[in-house]
Amino acid sequence: MTELAFRPREWWQKLAAPIDPALLGMLALLVGYALLVLTSASPERLNNQFLNLAVALVVMRLAAQVPPQRLMHLALPLYVAGVLLLVAVALFGDVSKGARRWLNLGFMRIQPSEIMKIAMPLMLAWYFQKHEAMLRARDWVVAALILLLPVALIARQPDLGTAILVFAAGFFVIFLAGLSWKVMATLVFGGLASLPFAWTLLHDYQRQRILTLIDPEADPLGKGFHIIQSTIAVGSGGILGKGLGNGTQTHLEFIPERHTDFIFAVLSEEFGLLGNSFLLVLYALIIGRGLMVAANAPTLFSRLLAGSVTLIFFTYAFVNMGMVSGILPVVGVPLPFVSYGGTALVTLFAGVGILMSIHKHRMLVQK
């Protein structure tokens, strides 16, 4: 009869096997910094954020255990399921604040667009892996259609912020797969030429956000109020900031959504340029580590997936900081790993788990 013994060291080694210590350490510093900012921005939500983090860590741990080969097998069914759920949202979804983004399953509500943030890079990485031997012009067209279908469904809800993130996740895969610079230049010029037509497709509130970005002073107490107050907060922090809990714009409640989309304004006001620099260094370290994982990945699928996931972290940060600082329209993108919330946090940690899985299995070459 085999004797069962509890060996803490062996159990810990099994538990921590898929974890990348360097990436986890950087992430721990960022999350700790985020919780510090949240204690000032919205202390009453701190307990809920700990719960969100617990769920996100479990998801990260599970994702880190899934080998890249298994992720490849999940790519197509996850993408198809995501598209079907988006179609279901368009037909039967719940309407809230003028947008149809949620699907009521009876026992819970889900937001299928979040699934596409992971499903999109998985699907396109799988597609390019499958056609790695000979990429033809039609393969790039098919890849573009794979990308544009869910993006169009999400933009129609309307949810421009999520549509941008899903588009970016797919575009990064296509770019890293070797998209020609000539094609990219053609797409850029074509996009610029189509701007007048695209303007007519925007919803009224989306046009208003763009006009407000150009001239927030046109309606300083209405549409432009949020941008004006957030930029004041960002600039008033100076070099060292006003100190934790001492932000006037924050605690006089001039900053909108200060615990979610505009938490960067809180950080800037209370920690100043020095605090912003620390945040940027943490992001740079995490992104750099992710790109190292991508560079050392053994297969095209792993390289494309790791590169796309990593660059999505950059997109989140760039878009959020840009909109809070008044250089991009407000599109509802959270600051990655910092903003309060559960859904986006779980998605981001799932991405980290995927990077850890690719790093763990980097020595295994698929046959």
Secondary structure, DSSP 8 states (H G I E B T S, - for coil): -------HHHHHHHHHTT--HHHHHHHHHHHHHHHHHHHHH-GGGHHHHHHHHHHHHHHHHHHHHS-HHHHHHHHHHHHHHHHHHHHHHHHH-EEETTEEEEEE-SS-EE-HHHHHHHHHHHHHHHHHHHTTT---HHHHHHHHHHHHHHHHHHHTTT-HHHHHHHHHHHHHHHHHTT--HHHHHHHHHHHHHTHHHHHHHS-HHHHHHHHHHH-GGGSTTTTTHHHHHHHHHHHHTTTT-S-TT--HHHHTT-STTTTTTTHHHHHHHHHHHHHHHHHHHHHHHHHHHHHHHHHT-SSHHHHHHHHHHHHHHHHHHHHHHHHHHTSS-------TTTSS-SHHHHHHHHHHHHHHHHHHTTT----
